[in-house]
Amino acid sequence: KHLQHIDPFIEMKQYNFVLSSKATDVILAQLNTDIDQTINLLNHKATVEQQFYNYMEISLWGNACDLSLSGGADCSQEHDPFHQITELKSHI
């Protein structure tokens, strides 16, 4: 009850969030591109499905940075996540 507003990992979370800003920019730029393509390619179900799977895989690997899984290790994302999901696909 009294500790619900205390987060002992807040500094690590904020640090990793700031370092991950480049990857976030890449994801948002790609999302804008994908939205534009989806509007123009409404009949291309395979393209939309692939875009969906790409974002789901990024989300999956993002969970690996959860502090409860990483043990507090630095998990900042400084690379292009779309390139990384290709490299990590064999681990799924």
Secondary structure, DSSP 8 states (H G I E B T S, - for coil): --STT--TTHHHHHHHHHHTHHHHHHHHHHHHHHHHHHHHTTT-HHHHHHHHHHHHHHHHHHHTT-HHHHTT------S-HHHHHHHHGGG-
